Amino acid sequence: MKKGYVLTLATLLTASLVLSACGSNNGGNNGGNNGGNASENNGSASTGDSSGSKVTLSFWTLFSGGDGDNMQKLIDDFNKSHPDIQVKNTKLEWGEYYTKLITAVGNGNGPDVGISHTSRLPDLINQGVVSELDEVAETASVDWGTYNQNLLNAAVVDGKHYAVPIDTHPFIMYYNKKLLKDAGLLGDDGKPVLEQSADGFVSFLDTLKQKLPANVTPFALSNSNDDPFRLWWSLYHQLGGNDVVSDDLSTAALDTEKGAKAAEYLQNIYTKGYIKKNDPDFYKNFQSGTAAIMMTGVWATGTWEATEGLDFGAMPIPKIFDQEATWGDSHTIILPVTKKEDPEKRKAAIIFADWVAENGQVWAKAGHIPSKPSVFEKQEFKDLPNRGDYASVADTVKFSKPSTKNWTIRDNALFKFLNEVWASKMTPADAMTKMQDAIQKVLSE
């Protein structure tokens, strides 16, 4: 990938888009969920600085609400358990974070440690913002084998590690237990009675529509953009569809047949009335108890838990087609490029990053799935409701290839034509043809 400090307009525009997965729709990520102690950790790892001096790290984050509280908790506990390393947190507004990070690093005034979504890494690498981690990880004895390999591999570009994943926040399904029970679709175990198949899911929705009051929406989902795209992406990959760009990142590679099949399936769910037409706020629909199921990212878990009277459950989206697969992204910790490289700071920074991942039971309070499977065995994680019911999804998230064109492709090709399908203004087959051409146009620019 090209590296440099050229700041493109496209890069700036994507800064506000990349955070849609954990920004505007997260309801604050349940700011009340900031309790707990990060008592289980890796001990007090030392930077190995023979002088005994303290290493101070500047850390830029983009978290607010419950995420912000939980990250600050992790920082405070790390500082207490690592007297020779002190991390200072600077919270930036999420809508401005990436632009400020790119600009600051370009000016030589960036932080020692930062946050990046996995989906944002290709742009940051291309802009020369993030540094490779393999050498410093070896120095600090970081064991990459302790991470979920699906999440870790998404942060590897050209065979090199560029980020330490601390979570994944994938697309999952929520369900209202009372409404499912009223429809006879809640088992004794408190989970949906649902056949994991294409016909089974439609039958499940049809039963909800027939047995619940007319004012209850069987399936709360928006009618355009993010969440129906995420569901289409999930179904497309459940069918075995490949990424929409080729391995060399230069050619459109959409499997139009599988893409059309996934789009047609979802289009039928809209046309049969299982999803409310022009729903002004599908989050509020589920939160108010007038929707039986909902699909969105795990960032909603904390919001539902803070909603009085909402008895809900969470699970992976159903395996409608051949294999389990879903959309998702990850928060990662990065080491930005600095004007003068300081080996001790870099070592301290990756020790901190690895420690945060190891203490994912705190980070999971806002709904995220920790990046280290060992966290699932900690009692503090086990004591959290719902998280264990969808933790396995970390293995089935389908990430995009590391193209700097992904966000433009999403907006100018995928969103654009899929929205026409959901509105029944275009056939799935025609949409795939146009998407393929639009993807190639973006890649050729």
Residue pairs with C-beta under 8 A, 6 or more apart in sequence:
1 122
1 125
1 126
1 157
1 158
1 402
1 404
2 126
3 125
3 126
3 127
3 128
4 126
4 127
4 128
5 105
5 106
5 127
5 128
6 127
7 102
7 103
7 106
7 127
10 407
10 408
11 98
11 102
11 123
11 127
12 99
13 407
14 98
14 120
14 123
14 407
14 408
15 95
15 96
15 97
15 98
15 99
16 95
17 407
17 410
17 411
18 98
18 117
18 119
18 120
18 407
19 62
19 94
19 95
19 97
19 117
20 226
21 117
21 169
21 226
21 297
21 299
21 329
22 29
22 67
22 94
22 169
22 297
22 299
22 329
22 331
23 94
23 95
25 226
25 283
25 296
25 297
25 299
25 300
26 65
26 67
26 297
26 299
26 300
26 302
26 303
27 65
27 283
27 300
27 302
27 303
27 306
28 64
28 65
28 66
28 302
28 303
29 64
29 65
29 66
29 67
29 299
29 302
29 303
29 366
29 367
30 65
30 66
30 301
30 302
30 303
30 305
30 306
30 365
30 366
30 367
31 65
31 66
31 68
31 69
32 66
32 306
33 66
33 69
33 70
33 302
33 305
33 306
33 365
33 366
34 66
34 69
34 70
34 72
34 73
34 365
35 365
36 73
36 361
36 362
36 365
36 380
37 77
37 362
37 380
38 73
38 74
38 77
38 78
38 359
38 361
38 362
39 380
40 359
40 361
40 378
40 380
41 77
41 78
41 81
41 355
41 358
41 359
42 354
42 355
42 358
43 81
44 81
44 82
44 83
45 82
45 140
45 351
45 355
46 84
47 55
47 84
47 85
47 344
47 347
47 348
47 351
48 344
48 347
49 55
49 84
49 344
52 84
53 84
54 83
54 84
54 85
54 86
55 84
55 85
55 86
55 344
55 345
55 348
56 85
56 86
56 87
56 88
57 85
57 86
57 87
57 88
57 112
57 113
57 345
57 348
57 349
57 352
58 88
58 90
58 111
58 112
58 113
59 75
59 87
59 88
59 89
59 90
59 111
59 112
59 113
59 114
59 352
60 90
60 92
60 97
60 100
60 101
60 110
60 111
60 113
60 114
60 115
61 68
61 71
61 89
61 90
61 91
61 92
61 114
61 115
62 91
62 92
62 93
62 94
62 97
62 115
63 70
63 71
63 91
63 94
63 115
64 91
64 94
65 366
66 302
66 365
66 366
67 366
68 91
70 362
70 363
70 365
70 366
71 89
71 363
72 89
73 362
74 356
74 359
74 362
74 363
75 87
75 89
77 359
77 362
78 85
78 87
78 352
78 355
78 356
79 85
79 86
79 87
82 351
82 352
82 355
84 348
85 348
85 351
85 352
87 113
87 352
90 111
92 100
92 101
97 115
98 120
98 123
98 124
101 110
101 111
101 114
101 124
101 129
101 336
102 124
102 127
102 129
104 110
104 111
105 127
105 128
105 129
105 336
105 337
105 338
106 127
106 128
106 129
108 338
108 339
109 339
110 129
110 336
110 337
110 338
111 336
112 335
112 336
112 338
112 345
112 349
113 333
113 334
113 335
113 336
113 349
113 352
113 353
114 130
114 333
114 334
114 335
114 336
115 331
115 332
115 333
115 334
116 124
116 130
116 163
116 331
116 332
116 333
116 334
117 329
117 330
117 331
117 332
118 151
118 154
118 155
118 163
118 165
118 329
118 330
118 332
118 399
119 329
119 399
119 400
119 406
119 407
121 130
121 155
121 157
121 162
121 163
121 332
121 334
121 402
122 157
122 402
122 403
122 404
122 406
123 404
123 407
124 130
124 334
125 157
125 162
125 402
126 404
128 337
129 334
129 336
129 337
130 162
130 163
130 334
130 335
130 336
130 337
131 162
131 334
131 335
131 336
131 337
131 346
132 160
132 161
132 162
133 160
133 161
133 162
133 163
133 164
133 335
133 350
134 160
134 161
136 335
136 343
136 346
136 347
136 349
136 350
137 144
137 161
137 350
139 343
139 347
140 347
140 350
140 351
140 354
142 164
142 350
142 354
144 152
144 161
146 358
146 372
146 373
146 374
147 165
147 357
147 371
147 372
148 165
148 168
148 371
148 372
148 373
148 394
148 395
150 394
150 395
150 396
150 397
151 165
151 167
151 168
151 330
151 371
151 394
151 397
152 161
152 165
152 371
154 165
154 330
154 397
154 399
155 161
155 162
155 163
155 164
155 165
155 330
155 332
156 162
157 402
162 334
163 332
163 333
163 334
164 332
164 333
164 334
164 350
164 353
164 354
164 356
164 357
164 371
165 330
165 331
165 332
165 357
165 371
166 330
166 331
166 332
166 333
166 353
166 356
166 357
166 360
166 363
166 368
166 370
166 371
167 330
167 331
167 360
167 363
167 364
167 368
167 369
167 370
167 371
168 328
168 329
168 330
168 368
168 369
168 371
168 393
168 394
168 397
169 297
169 298
169 299
169 328
169 329
169 330
169 331
169 367
169 368
169 369
170 297
170 298
170 326
170 327
170 328
170 329
170 369
170 390
170 393
170 394
170 397
171 227
171 230
171 231
171 234
171 295
171 296
171 297
171 317
171 326
171 327
171 328
172 295
172 296
172 297
172 298
172 314
172 315
172 316
172 317
172 326
172 390
172 393
173 293
173 294
173 295
173 314
173 315
173 316
173 317
173 318
174 286
174 293
174 294
174 295
174 296
174 300
174 304
174 312
174 313
174 314
175 192
175 292
175 293
175 294
175 312
175 313
175 314
175 315
176 286
176 289
176 291
176 292
176 293
176 310
176 311
176 312
177 186
177 190
177 311
177 312
177 313
178 289
178 311
179 208
179 212
179 216
179 289
179 291
179 292
180 186
180 192
180 193
180 208
180 292
180 293
182 211
182 212
183 207
183 208
183 211
183 212
183 292
184 193
184 207
184 211
185 192
185 193
185 194
185 204
185 207
185 208
186 192
186 193
187 193
190 313
191 313
191 315
192 204
192 293
192 313
192 315
193 204
194 200
194 201
194 204
194 318
195 201
195 203
195 204
196 318
196 319
196 320
197 319
197 320
198 265
198 320
198 321
200 318
201 318
201 320
202 268
202 269
202 272
205 218
205 219
205 269
205 272
205 274
206 272
206 274
208 216
208 218
208 219
208 274
208 292
208 293
209 218
209 273
209 274
212 218
212 292
215 290
216 290
216 291
216 292
217 275
217 276
217 279
217 282
217 285
217 290
217 291
217 292
218 274
218 275
218 291
218 292
218 293
219 269
219 274
219 275
219 291
219 292
219 293
219 294
219 295
220 275
220 276
220 279
220 282
220 283
220 285
220 286
220 291
220 293
220 294
221 227
221 228
221 231
221 275
221 279
221 282
221 294
221 295
222 228
222 279
222 282
223 270
223 275
223 277
223 278
223 279
223 422
223 423
224 415
224 419
224 422
224 423
225 415
225 419
227 282
227 295
227 296
228 266
228 418
228 419
228 422
229 327
229 410
229 414
229 415
229 418
230 295
230 296
230 297
230 326
230 327
231 266
231 295
231 317
231 327
232 259
232 262
232 263
232 266
232 418
233 327
233 398
234 317
234 325
234 326
234 327
234 398
235 262
235 265
235 266
235 320
235 321
236 255
236 258
236 259
236 262
237 323
237 325
237 326
237 398
238 262
238 319
238 320
238 321
238 322
238 323
238 324
238 325
239 255
239 258
239 261
239 262
239 321
239 322
240 258
240 322
240 323
241 254
241 255
241 258
241 259
241 262
242 253
242 255
243 253
243 400
243 401
244 252
244 253
244 254
244 400
244 409
244 413
244 414
244 435
244 439
245 251
245 252
245 253
245 400
245 401
245 403
245 405
245 406
245 409
245 439
245 443
246 252
246 253
247 401
249 401
249 402
249 403
249 405
249 443
250 443
251 440
251 443
252 436
252 437
252 439
252 440
252 443
254 432
254 435
254 436
254 439
256 429
256 432
256 433
256 435
256 436
257 432
259 428
259 432
259 435
260 428
260 429
260 431
260 432
261 428
262 321
263 418
263 421
263 428
263 431
263 432
264 428
265 320
266 421
266 422
267 421
267 422
267 424
267 428
269 275
270 277
270 422
270 424
271 424
276 282
276 285
276 291
279 285
282 291
282 294
283 294
283 296
283 300
283 303
285 291
285 294
286 293
286 294
286 304
287 303
287 304
287 307
287 310
289 309
289 310
294 300
295 317
297 328
298 314
298 367
298 368
298 369
298 390
299 366
299 367
299 368
300 367
301 314
301 366
301 367
301 386
301 387
302 365
302 366
302 367
304 310
304 312
305 385
305 386
313 386
313 389
314 386
314 389
314 390
315 389
315 390
316 324
316 326
316 390
316 392
316 393
316 396
317 326
323 396
324 396
325 396
325 397
325 398
326 393
326 396
326 397
326 398
327 397
327 398
328 393
328 397
328 398
328 399
329 399
330 371
330 397
331 368
333 352
333 353
333 356
333 357
335 346
335 349
335 350
335 353
338 345
356 363
357 370
357 371
357 372
358 372
358 374
358 375
359 375
360 368
360 370
360 371
360 372
360 375
360 381
361 370
361 375
361 378
361 380
361 381
361 384
362 380
363 370
364 370
364 375
364 381
364 384
364 387
365 384
367 386
367 387
369 387
369 390
369 391
369 393
369 394
370 376
370 381
370 391
371 394
373 394
375 381
376 382
376 388
376 391
381 387
381 388
382 388
400 406
403 409
403 443
405 442
405 443
408 442
409 438
409 439
409 442
409 443
412 438
412 441
412 442
413 435
413 438
413 439
413 442
414 435
416 438
417 426
417 431
417 432
417 434
417 435
417 438
418 431
418 435
420 426
420 431
421 427
421 428
421 431
426 434
